[in-house]
Amino acid sequence: MWVVVDIIFELLLELLLQVIGEALVDIGVQRVRSPPDGTRPMLAALGWAVFGAVAGGASGWLVPHRVTSWTFAPIWSLVVAPLVIGAALHGFGVWRRRRGHTTSQLATFYGGAVCAFGYGLARHLMLAQ
């Protein structure tokens, strides 16, 4: 019973930290430069994937072991987490735009999902050895 609770807690904590981190990055991007005009969403998605991969690589370097012992953790971080994080950042973007703020492409479903996927993939590849 406690093993299941522990796994659920670890997964929710991982999701929460990624959503908060990516939301703070979106706010920081807006402080540094003006938002993209949205005419090149594929280029923006590639940029966010690279950013996620760099962050995942740094995370793998700083914490060079798996955080969870759950056998389905790689599937979680490569499939489920990007979908959940993409949805959360889409909601964050809608919330910010309703209040008159500008957002980057990270505050969209595909921006958040692709960044989280890059993070998870880089971390998975670093720790798969």
C-alpha positions as CSV (number, residue, x, y, z in Angstrom):
1,M,0.0,0.0,0.0
2,W,2.7,2.5,1.0
3,V,4.7,1.7,-2.2
4,V,1.7,2.8,-4.4
5,V,1.3,6.0,-2.3
6,D,5.1,6.6,-2.6
7,I,5.0,6.2,-6.4
8,I,2.0,8.5,-6.8
9,F,3.6,11.1,-4.6
10,E,6.9,11.0,-6.5
11,L,5.1,11.3,-9.9
12,L,2.9,14.2,-8.8
13,L,5.9,16.0,-7.3
14,E,7.8,15.5,-10.6
15,L,4.9,17.0,-12.6
16,L,4.5,19.9,-10.2
17,L,8.2,20.8,-10.3
18,Q,8.2,20.7,-14.1
19,V,5.1,22.8,-14.5
20,I,6.3,25.4,-12.1
21,G,9.8,25.4,-13.7
22,E,8.4,25.8,-17.2
23,A,5.9,28.5,-16.1
24,L,8.8,30.5,-14.5
25,V,10.8,30.1,-17.7
26,D,7.9,31.5,-19.7
27,I,7.6,34.5,-17.4
28,G,11.4,35.0,-17.6
29,V,11.4,34.8,-21.4
30,Q,8.7,37.6,-21.4
31,R,10.9,39.8,-19.2
32,V,13.9,39.5,-21.5
33,R,12.4,39.9,-24.9
34,S,9.1,40.4,-26.7
35,P,7.0,37.4,-27.5
36,P,7.3,35.6,-30.9
37,D,4.7,36.6,-33.4
38,G,3.6,32.9,-33.9
39,T,4.5,32.7,-37.5
40,R,7.1,30.0,-37.0
41,P,5.6,27.6,-34.4
42,M,7.7,24.6,-35.6
43,L,10.9,26.6,-35.1
44,A,9.7,27.6,-31.6
45,A,8.9,24.0,-30.8
46,L,12.4,22.9,-31.9
47,G,13.9,25.6,-29.7
48,W,11.8,24.5,-26.7
49,A,12.8,20.9,-27.3
50,V,16.5,21.8,-27.3
51,F,15.9,23.9,-24.1
52,G,14.2,20.9,-22.5
53,A,17.0,18.6,-23.6
54,V,19.6,20.9,-22.1
55,A,17.7,21.2,-18.8
56,G,17.2,17.4,-18.8
57,G,20.9,16.9,-19.4
58,A,21.8,19.3,-16.6
59,S,19.4,17.5,-14.3
60,G,21.0,14.1,-15.2
61,W,24.4,15.6,-14.5
62,L,23.3,17.0,-11.1
63,V,21.3,14.0,-10.0
64,P,23.0,11.1,-11.8
65,H,20.5,8.4,-10.7
66,R,16.8,7.7,-11.1
67,V,14.6,9.5,-8.7
68,T,12.0,6.7,-8.7
69,S,12.5,3.0,-8.7
70,W,9.2,2.5,-10.6
71,T,9.7,0.3,-13.7
72,F,7.3,2.4,-15.8
73,A,9.1,5.7,-15.0
74,P,10.6,6.0,-18.5
75,I,7.2,5.6,-20.1
76,W,5.8,8.1,-17.7
77,S,8.4,10.7,-18.4
78,L,8.3,10.3,-22.2
79,V,4.6,9.9,-22.8
80,V,2.3,10.8,-19.9
81,A,4.3,13.7,-18.4
82,P,4.6,15.7,-21.6
83,L,0.9,15.4,-22.2
84,V,0.0,16.5,-18.7
85,I,2.6,19.3,-18.7
86,G,1.5,20.5,-22.1
87,A,-2.1,20.7,-20.9
88,A,-1.0,22.5,-17.7
89,L,1.0,25.1,-19.6
90,H,-1.8,25.6,-22.1
91,G,-4.0,26.4,-19.1
92,F,-1.3,28.7,-17.7
93,G,-1.1,30.5,-21.0
94,V,-4.9,31.0,-21.3
95,W,-4.9,32.3,-17.7
96,R,-2.1,34.8,-18.4
97,R,-3.6,36.0,-21.7
98,R,-7.0,36.6,-20.1
99,R,-5.2,38.9,-17.7
100,G,-3.6,40.9,-20.5
101,H,-0.2,39.4,-20.3
102,T,1.8,38.2,-23.3
103,T,3.1,34.7,-23.3
104,S,5.8,32.8,-25.3
105,Q,5.1,29.7,-27.3
106,L,6.0,27.7,-24.2
107,A,2.6,28.6,-22.7
108,T,0.9,26.5,-25.4
109,F,0.1,22.8,-25.4
110,Y,2.7,21.9,-28.0
111,G,5.4,24.2,-26.5
112,G,5.0,22.7,-23.0
113,A,4.7,19.1,-24.2
114,V,7.8,19.3,-26.5
115,C,9.9,20.9,-23.8
116,A,8.9,18.3,-21.3
117,F,9.6,15.5,-23.8
118,G,13.1,16.9,-24.6
119,Y,13.7,17.0,-20.8
120,G,12.5,13.5,-20.3
121,L,14.4,12.1,-23.3
122,A,17.7,13.7,-22.4
123,R,17.4,12.5,-18.8
124,H,16.4,9.0,-19.9
125,L,19.3,8.7,-22.3
126,M,21.8,10.0,-19.7
127,L,20.6,7.5,-17.1
128,A,20.1,4.5,-19.4
129,Q,23.8,3.6,-19.2
